Amino acid sequence: MRKVWDLIGGVHPPENKHQSVQLPIDVLPLPEKLVIPLNQHIGAPAKLLVANGDRVLKGQELAEPSGLVSVGVHAPTSGTISDISEYPIPHPSGMAARCITLIPDGKEQWIDHVGIDATYSFQDYSPAKLLEMIRHAGIAGLGGAGFPSAVKLSPRKTITTLIINGSECEPYITADDMLMRERAEAIVEGIQILSYILGGPEEVLIGIEDNKPEAHAALEPFVRDTHIQLVSFPTRYPSGGEKQLIQILTGREVPSGGLPADIGIVCQNVGTAFAVQKAIHFGEPLISRITTVTGRACSTNRNYEVLIGTPITHLLAHNGFDENNCSRLIMGGPMMGFTLTDLDIPVIKTTNCILAASWEEAPTPPPAQPCIRCGMCAEACPASLLPQQLFWYAQSHNHERLEAHNLFDCIECGACSYVCPSNIPLVQYYRASKGEIRKQAQEKIKSDRARARFEFQKARKEQEEMAKAAKREARKQAAEQAKTLSAGRGNKPQKNADMVKTAMARAAEHQASPAEQQARLERGIVRAESHLHTVEKRLETIRKEGTEQQQEQALAAVEDARRRLEDARSKRAQLNNTAGTSDTDKVMERLQASPRDTLEKKIASCKERIAVTRQKIVDSDDETLKAALTSGLEKQQAKLADAQQALAALPDNTPDTPVNQETTDAAANAIARAQARAAATRDLPAEEQLRQTVVALEGRIEKAKAKLDEARAGESEYVNALQAGLEKLQNKLLDAQQQLNTVTTQPSTVDDDTGDAASSAIARAQARVAELASMSEEDKLRETVASLKSRLEKARIKLREAEAERSEHVDSLRTAVEKLQVRLTEAEQQLAEYHP
């Protein structure tokens, strides 16, 4: 017989286990609904894969792991997804979290699932493959806090001992006991799989308290010819704690703040081994677990194989629950469980017991009295702590002394509170202090990160200033060199006087004809009519089945679609009315608009954009996209408020702003000059085009610098935007000067139109413009969607790299990704309107 060591401390509370082991494990009928939380484990919540109205099959993955420390959730039965929203979940605080509500159809129709090939052994598969199957099966530890099993089975150190926890020391709970009695063979197969994944530890131990002789006898025949040892030890609470069980079976102690893997040990629960066996051999995900329903407030005490997501009320209804005789409804046991305030919360992967305690079993606790310093709590503590000292430091919020006394080694077993003659709820004090310390630690981390970002940003700005100074010097030298070369070669002859007229005529040819504009507007009207028809049908459906809020949102979408259609028709009518109107006349019309008309148009435009954005937020299921749209909505609402405030500030008798003939002539001349300049530039040689570009950019840079100086002096919020714009202009100027140097240094025998890279680039750009001009609107949108997808993927890669390096650019990159996602969504929606 293997040697066992005594448990340090511990207590002997009444076991009360015999009530729920008289009947075999049973299966409950399907409930009316199943509520499946996305987070039933330690780590990140699972990522949703389904939507309202989806029909799912039993075992289908509803949400996938969203990170390394995460597991998915699966459909416990076949049915329809009726809701995805916040719902109360099992937690001491009574908090709510995102849950999937599934309405069973009673068919119990499984998704296609297979385990390993029956002709092979699990040892014919690699441990990595088995780990992947466990991860996709959604298996988390079923005996403790629900740590993802695939992570626990991937230690970085060599494992010499695998311990299977079958002690189940908490009073009233018999789920593991009954599982070992009835499904011993499957448990042993699961243990062998776990041992293989861990590389074949030297020892594989099953620890069982001596108050479970039936479970011991059931397991013994199946471990007889294996390397697994069945170890029985004296019953004492809390021998089922992970660190306590390791100490009992091996005599070794896990270091303070360490993990069992640090000393070459891994612990798993018998329920987890059973779930692993089903996942590997049959391909079944974790969709049910054994749960004890007990307590004198229930006429029937029994263990059930319960589907994940089953409401607690459903369990109680089939066990003769007497609410009047129930003093407390506890999830878990009386020592470490917590009181349930809502009976509709669901069973999750870590729900091992529902205790409906009567007033005799759980009377109202007497009021706490002052500590008498008896020392009984220290004698009972299985972690060899000083509960009395911890209590004093917790009362005084002395976090430094609490950490010095190893508060986080406390397993919150409740042994100290159980023996305290003063009825002090010691564990509650420790739990609250842990929360405060964790919160302070998180705030310190945030503060340290903020300081590091500030220091990094300061150093970066200094480097940027140095780099800008170097660029300015390089641009200066390049400009001087260009001027010298230009003076040496002489200026090119100017074009004849008719060049401007010819260029203006060519520019007019490039403009869309009235017929083309008419066709474009007709297509827009067709799309608007199709969209209106779609949202009207959606409104009819929601009026029959949706909530009042959904009806309001659908009605707003219909009104927005109607307004879009009216706008499209109005634009067509306006085109018909203004046929033949020149560009100058259009500009004059905008100049002659009164301030009131201008503000009213701006307000109408803002309202339309706000309505569209709100509908996009309602229609979107992507949280990142919703956040970006919400940010844009806030900016639009701010612009609307500013415009409304400006309109309200206008006097009622504000006259229309007159535009004199001088202003009209100046505007017309400016338009003509701009058109002539743009058209004439196309006929210039490459070198002259680049010279004019350099001159224009230099002028724009001077103006941008002046605006930036004014913004800095006035402490404007647009300083960063102006700074970014100035830097872009400076980079453009540098590129243009470099291209000019390349052109001017080419041998004179080379033709300016075809002999240099700059001309080729200009030719390619002109060809691209011509290509786009000949494309339909739908093809242009397809090009835009493809380009945005490529840019979005590159931006995501840069974001992941920045997050991995903890770069200070993470926030700006994340914002860029969100903006690209919004633009891509809008482009895809516009493209979809061509094929409603």
N, C-alpha and C positions, 0 to 999 in steps of 0.2 A: 504493500500500500504506500502511495506517495505521501511524503511528509507535507503537512500544511502548517502555516504559521497563524498565530492568534491575531484577531483584528484589534487594532488599537482603539480604545474607547468603544462606542456603540451602546445601544440600548435594546431592550426586549419589549416592544409594544405588543399588545394583543394582535395575533395574526389575522383572525377572522377570514381565513381562506376556505374553510370547509363548506361555506354556504354555496359557493359558485362552482364546485368541482363535482357535484352530485350528478349532473347531466352532461352528456357529450356536447361538443361544439355544434351549434346549430346555424342555419342560414335564414336571415330575415327576408320577407317579401320585399319586392322593389318599392322604394318610397315614391311619392308623387314627384319629387324633384331631388336633384343632387347638386350641392353647392361645393365647387372645387376651387379652393384658393390657389393662386399662382405661387405662393411662397409657403411651403410646408416643411422647410428645412433651413439649416444654417446656410447663409450665403445669399447670392443675388436671386431675386424672383425669376421664374421662368418667363420666356418671351412668347407672347400669344401667337397662335397659328390659325385660329378660327375666328369667325365673326357671327353676329346675331343671325339666326335663321338657318345656319348650317346644320345639315344632318350628319351625325358622326356614328361610327361603329364602335363596338366594344373593343377596348385596347388601342384605339386610335390616339395618336399624340395630339393633345390639345395645345400644349405649350412646350417649347424646346429649351434646353439649358441656355442661359444667357451669359455664361462665363465658366471659368474653371471650377469654382466652388458653386455649383448650381446643378439642379436636376430638373427633368421635365415632368409634366403631369399628363395623365392619359384618361380616356373616357372609361368610367367603370361599367358602363352599359351602353347599348345603342339608343339613340334618341336625337332630339333637336336642341340646339343651343338657343335658349330663350332670352338670356340676358348676360351682359358682361359689365359688371359695375362693382362699386365698393359694397362690402358686406361684412358683418361682424365675424371675426375668426377667433379660434381658441388662443387666448392670450390673457395673462393676469390683468392687463389694463383694460380689457374689453375693446381693444382697438378694431378698426375696420380696415380691410385691405381688398385689393382687386380680386374678384372671384368670377368663375364661369358657372352659370346656372344651366343645368342639363335636365330636360324633361324626358324621362325614359319612354320608349315606345312599347316596352314589354316583349320585344322580339329577341333580345339578348344576342344580336347578330354580331359575331366577331369579325374583326378585320383579319386579313390573311396574316398568319403568324406561324413561324416555325422556329424551333430551336436548332441545336446542332444535329448533324446527320446521325440517325439512329445506328448506322453501321459503324460509326466512329466513336471514340471516347473523347471526353473533353480535353484529354491530354494530347490529342492530335491537333489541337488548336493552340495558337500562341497566347500567352497571357495578355498581350495587348489586345487581341481580338476579343477575348472574354471580357476584359475591362470595358471595351467599347459597347458590348452587348449589355453589361450591367448599367453603364451610364445611360444608354438609350432606353432602358427599362424603367428609369426613374427611381432607382432604389436608393433610399437614405436609411441611416441607422434607425431601427424600429424600437430600440430600447432606451434611448436617451434623448439628446437634443436634435436628432435628425441630421447628423453630419453626412454629406454625400459619400456613399460607400466607395465609389470609384476613386475618389481622392484619397480616402483612408487606405485603400489597397494599393496606393502608388507611393510608398514611402521612399525617401532618398537614401535611407540607411538599410543595411542588411537586417532582416528580421529573423530572429532565432526562436521566437516563441509566439504561437498563435493561441489566444485564449478566447473561448466561446462562453459568453456570459449566460448562464441559465439559472442564476441564483434567485432572481425576482424576490428581493427582500422586503419590498414595500407591503404593508398590511393590505388585505382585501384583494390584491391583484393576483390573478391566476392564469392570465393569458398565455404566458410562456410555459407554465406547468402543463396546461391542457394540450398545447401544441406539441410538446415533447412526448406526451402520452400517446397521442393519436397519429402523429406524423414523424415518427422518429427516423424512419429510413430516409425520407427526403431531407431531413435536417443533416444527417450524416453525409449524404451525397453533396449537399451544399458546403459543408465544412471541408470536404476533400477538394472541392473546386477552389475555395478560398486559399487553402494551403498551397495548391499548385500555382495560383496567381502570385503568391508571395515568395515563390521560389523554393518551396519545401522547407519550412522551418524545422529546426531540430526537435522541437516539442509542439504538440497540438493538444491543448487541455480543454476539457469541458468542465466548468465549475458549477456544481449544484449544491444547494443547501440540503442538510439531512432531513428537512421536513417535507421532501418530495420523493419518497421511495418509489412511487409508481412511475414517475418520469425516469428515475435512475434505472429501474428495471426495464422500461421500454427501450431505452437507448443501448443498454449493455449488449444485446445480441448483435447489433449492427456495428459496434466498435471493436468487437472481440478480435478480429483478424486484421485490424488496421493499426496505424501508428498513432491513433487518437487515444488519449487517456481520459477516463471518466473519473473525476475527482469530487468526492463528497466532503463537506466540512460543516462545522457546527453553525446553526442558525443564529444570526445576530445582525441586527440592523445597524448601519447600512452596508452590509458586505457586498451588495450588488454595485456599489460605486466602482467606476473603472479603476481608479488608483488603489482603492481598498482591496478589490479582487486580485489585482496584481500582487499586492503585498501578501495576501493570504496564500496564494498558490505558489509564488516564487520566492518570497522573502525579500524581494527587491522593492525599492521605493523610487517613484518617479520624482525627479528633481523639482524643486519649487519653480513654478512657471514653465515647466517643460512638458513634453508629451511622451506617451508610452513608447513611441517610435524612437525616441532619443536613447532608450536603453534596449532597443531591439525587440520590442513587444508590440503586437497589434491585438486589440480587443474587438470582437464583434458579438452581436446578440444572436440568440438562436432563431429569432424571427427573421433577422436579416439573412442568415444562412438558408432558411427555407425559401425566402423570396429570390435569392440568387439561384437556387436549384430550379425553380420554376422558370426563371428568365433564361437560363442556359439550355435546359433540356426541352422546354416547350415554347420558348419565345414569348412568354406571358409577362407583360409589364406589371409593376406594382399598382394594383387597382383595388386591393382589399387587404384587410389585416384582422387578426384576432383581437377582440376587445371584450373585456369583462364588464358586465352590467350587474351591479351588486348593491347591497345596502338594504336596511329594513324598510325603507320607504317604497321598495319594490317587492311585490309578492313573489316574483320569480327572479332568482339569481342564477346567471348562466353566462357562458362565453359564446360569442357569435363571430362568424366570419363576416365582417361588415364592409360594405363597399365604401371606398373613400368618397367623402362628400355627403354621406347620409346625415340628415339632421338629427340632433340629439333627441328631439321630440319623438321621432320615429322609433328609436330604440326603447324609450321609456314607455311608449304606448303599447308595446308588445311584452312588457314586463310588469304590468299591473302597477304602474307608478301612482302613488298617493301623494299629491302635492301638499295636502294639509299636514301630513305626517313627516314632511321633509324639512329639516332644519337648514341643510346646505347641500347643494348639488355640486359635486367636485369632479373635475377632470384630472385623473391621476389618482394617487393614493392620499390618505389623510396626512402624511408627513411632508410630501413634496408637491402635492397637487395644488390647484388653485380653484377658487369658487367661480362658478359660472353664473353670470347675471342675465344671460339671454339663452333660452332653451332652443333657439332655432340655429345656433351655430353648428357647423358640420364636424363630422369625424375627419381627422386628417391622419397622415402617415405615422405620427407619434402618439396617437390616442390609444393608450393601452387599457384604460379603465374609465368607467363612468360610475361614480359612487354617489348613490342617493341616500345620504345618511339621515337617520331619524333623529329626533330630539334627544333620545337616550344615547345614541352613538356620538353625536356631535353637539353637546349642549353649548349654550352661549358662554364663551370664555369669561372668566372673572376679570375684573380690572387689574391692570399691572400694578405691582407694588414696588417700592424701592429695593434695589439689589442689596442682599444681606452678605454678599461676599462668601458664599458657602463653598464655592469651587466645584460644584457638581457639574457645571457646564464644561469646565476644562477636562474633567474625567471622562465625560461622554463624547468629546470631540474626536472623530476618527482621523482628523488631519493634524492632530497634536498642536492646535492653535490655543490662544488664550481668549476665549469668547468674552470674558468679563472686561478685559482691557479693550478689546475691539468695540464693545458696547459703549464704553466711556468715550473713546475717541470718535465714534460715530455720532454720539450725542453732541459733542463739541465741534463736529465737522473738521477734525484735525486729520486731513487726508494724508499728510506726510507720515504721521505716526501709524495710520492704518496700513499704508503700503509697507512701512518698515516691519509691521507685525504680520505681513503676508496675508492680507485680507482676501486677495484673489485666489488663495489656495482653499478657501472655504467652498465646499460643494453644496451648501444650502440644504443639507439633509434634514435639518430641524431637530437633531438629537439634543442640542443645547436648550432649545425652547421646550422640548418635551420634558426635560428633567428639572427645569427652573421652578423652584418653589414660589417665586415671586410672580410667576405667569408673565414674564417680560417677553414680548414677541421679538426675540433677538434676531432671527433670520430677516425679518422685515427691515430692521435697522441696517443690517449688512447689505441687503439687496439695494436699498436706497443709496447707501454710500458708494457702492460700486457704480451705480448709474451716474452719480455726481462726478466721480473720478474719471470715468470714461468721457463724460461731456467736457470736463476741463482739458483732458488730454487732446480731444478733437479740436478744441478751440486753440490750444497751443500749437498744434500742427498747422492749423490754418494761418495763425499769426506768423509762424516761422516761414511758411511758404510765401506769404505776402511780402515779408521782409526780403526773402531771397529773390522774389520777382522784382522788387524795387531795385535792389542792388544790381541785378543782372540788367535791368532796363537802363539804369544809369550808365553802366559800363558800355552797353550797346550804343546808347546815344552818343557817348564820347567817341566810340569807334566810327560811328556814322558821320559825325562831324569831321573827323580826320579824313575819312574816305571822300566826303563831299569836297573838302578843300583840295584833295588831290585831283578829283575829277574837274573841278573848276580850273585848276592850273593846266590840266591836260587840254581842256576845251579852249582855253585862252591860247595855248601854243598852237593848237590845230587851226584856230581861226586866223592867227597871224600867218601861219604857213600857207593857208588857203588864199589869203589876200596877196601874199607875195607871189604865189604862182599865178594868180589871176592877173596881176599887174604885168607879169612877164609875158603872158600869152595874149593879153588884150581881150577886149570884150567882143562878143559875137555880134554880128549885125542884127539889127532889130527887124521884125516883120513889117510888112507894109501896113498902111493905114486901115485897110479893109479887114485886117485880121480880127479886130474886135467884133465887127458885125458878123463875120463868118462864124466865130466862136459862139456868139449869142444865138445864132440860128441853130447851130448844132446842139447847144444846151436845150433849146426848146424841143428839138426832136426827141431827146432822151426822156422828156417828161411823159407820164402816162396820158394817153389820149382820153377825151371824155367818154368814149365808148368803153375803154378799159376800166376807167373808174366806175362807170355804170355797172359793168359786169361784176367787178369786185363787190360793190354794194349789194347787188342782187344775191350773190353767194352768201354774203353776211346775213341777209334777210332770211334766206332758206335755213341757215344754221340756227338763227334765233328762233324761227318758227318750230324747228325740230326740237330745240332745247325746251321751249315752252310746252310742247306736247309731252315731252318726257317728264318734266317736273309736275305737270298737271295729273298725269297718271300716277306718279308717286304720291301726290296729295290724296288722291282717291283711295289708294291702298292704306295710307296712314290713318285716314279718317275712320276706316273700318277696324284697324287693329292697333294703331299707335296711341301713345300717350298724348295728353293735352299739350305738353311742351313740344313734342315732335310735330304735332299738327301746326303749331304756331311757326315753327321753323320751316316746315314745308310750304305753308302759306306765304311766308316771307320770300321763299325761293321762287314761288310762282309770280309774285308781284315783281320781283327783280327781273325775271325772264320777260315778263310783259313790258317792263320799262326798257329793257334792251331792244326788244323788237320795235317798240315805238321809236327809240333813238335811231335804229337802223333805217326805218322808213323815213324818219325826218331827215336823215343825211341824204337819202336818195332824192327826196323832194327838194332839198336845198341845192343839190347838184344840178337838178333840172332847172331850178330857178336862176342859178348863177352861171349857167352855161355861157361860156364866152367871156366870163369875167377874168381880168388879168390878175397876175400875182400882186401887182401894185394896188389894184382896187381892193383885194382881200386884206392886204396889210393896212390900207387906209381905213377899212371897216373896223379892224381891231383897234386901231389908234383912236378912232372917233367914238368908241364905246364909252359910255359914262362909267364913273367909278361904281355906281350902284349895279349896273348891268354886269360889269366885270366880276364883282363879288358874288352876285347871285349865280352866275354861271359857275364860279369856283365852288360855291356851296353845293350846287346840284351835282357837280362832278365828284366832290368828296363823298357825298351821301351815296352815290352810285357805287363808288369804289369800296366804301365801308360795307354796303350790303353784299357785294360780291365776295369780299374777304370773309365776312361772317358765314356765308354759305359754304365756302371752302373749308373753314374750320369745322363746321358741322359734318361735312362729308368725309373729312380725313380721319384715318385710323392711325396715322403715324404721329407719335408724340413729338418727335423732333420737328416735323413739318408744322404741327399745331403750334408749337412754341414760336417758330419763326413767323407764322401767320399772325399770331397774337401780338407779337412785337410790332409788326407792320400795321396792325389794326390800331394799336395805341397811337402810333405816329399820325395815321390818317385822322383819327378822332381829334388829336391835338390841332392839326391843320384846319379841320372843320370848325373847331371852337374859335380859333383865331379869326377865321373868315367871318363867322357869325358875329363875333365881337366887333370887328371892323365895320361890318354892315350896320350894326346897331349904333355905332358911334357916328355914322354919317348923319348930318342934319337932314330933315325931311325935305327942305327946299334946295338940296345940293344941285347945282346946275350941271348939265352935261359939259364935259371938258371940250372946249372948242379946239380944233386943229387948224391953224392958219395955213395959208397957201405955201409959205416958206417951209413949214414942217413937211407938208405933203410933197413938195418938190424934192426936199432933201431925202425923204424916205425912198421916193421913186428912183432918184439918182443913185442912192446907196444900193438898192436892189440891182439896178442895171450894172453898176460897177462890179458887184459881187459875181453876177452871172458871167459878165465878160471876163473877169479875172480867172474864174474857175475854168471857163471854156478855153481861154487863150493859153492857159498853162499846159494843156494837153499837147499843143503843137510845138512847145519849146523843146530844145535838146535836153538830154538828161542832166548835163552839167548845170544849165541855166535853171532848170526846175529845182535842183538841189540848192542852188544859191538862193533862190527866192524862198525856199523852205527854211533855210538857215536864218535869213533876215526876218521872216515872219515869226519864227519860234523865239528869236531874241527879243522881238517886240512883245510877244505874249508873256515871256518870262519877266520882263521889266514890270508889266502890269500886274502879274501874279505876285511878285515881290511886294509891290505897293499895297495890294489888298491884304497880303499876309501881315505886313507891318501894322496896318490899320486894325486888323483883327486882334493882333497881340496887344496893341495899345488899349483896345476896348475890352480886353479879356473875353473875346467872343467864344462861343461854343464851337465855332467852325474852324478854329485854328488848325486842328489836326487834319481836317479835310483839305484845307487850303495848302498846308504843308505837303500833303501827299500829292496834290495836283501839281504843285511847283516841282517836286522831284520827278514826276512823270515827264513834265515839259523839258526839264534839264536832261533827262535820259534821251528823249527824242532828239534834242538838239545835238547831243554828243554823237548819236547814231548818224544823224544827217551830216555832221561835219566829217565823220570818218568816211562815209560814202563819198562825200565831195572830194576828200583827199585822194581816195582811190581813183575817182574819175580824172582828176586833174593831173595825176602822176602817170596815167596811161600814155603810151606813145601816140604822137599826133596822127599817125597813119591809121589808127584804129578808128572806125566810124563811131560817133557818139551814140547813135541810136541802137547799135547792136554789139558794141565791143566791150562793155563793162557789165559788172554784176548789178549795178544800180539800175541800168536801163532794163535789164532782164527782169529784175524784180518789179519795176513799174509796169512792164508789159504783162507780166503774170497777173498783177493786181487788176489792170484794165481788163484782161481777159476774164478774170473772175467776176468783175462787175457786170460785164456783158452777159456772162453765163447766168448770173442771178437775175438779170433783167428779163431773160427769155424763159425763166422757170415760172411754173404756176405757183400760186400761194400755198397749195398743199405740199408741193415738192420742197418749197422753201422751209415750211414747218418741219418736214421730215429731216432736212439737213440740220435745222436748229436743234431738234430733239437728239439726233445722233451726236452732234457737237457737245451739247450739254451733258449727255450721259458720259462721254469721254472725259470732259472736264471734271464732272462730279466724282468719277472713279479716281482720277489723279488727286483731287482734293482730299478724298477720304484716305488715300494712302499716306499723303503728307500729314494728315491729322493723326493717324495711328502712329506714325514715326515720332511726331511731336509728343504725343501722350507717353510713348515708351521712354523718350528722353526727358520727360517732364519739362518740356520747353515752355518758355513764357508766351509763345505764340499760339498755345493751344486754344485760348478763347477766340482769338481772331480767326484761326483756321476753322473752328467749329461754326462761327458765324458765317464764314464764307460757304461752308458746306450747306448750312441751312438755307442761305440765299439761293445757291445753285439748285437745291432741292425744290424750292418754291418755284423758281423759273422753269425747271424741268416739268413740274406738275402742271403749271399753266400752259406750257407749250403742248404737252400731251393732251390736255383737255381741249385746246384749240384744234389740234389735229383730229381728235375723236369726233369733233362736230362735223367733219367732212363725211363721216360714216356713222351716223346715229343709229 
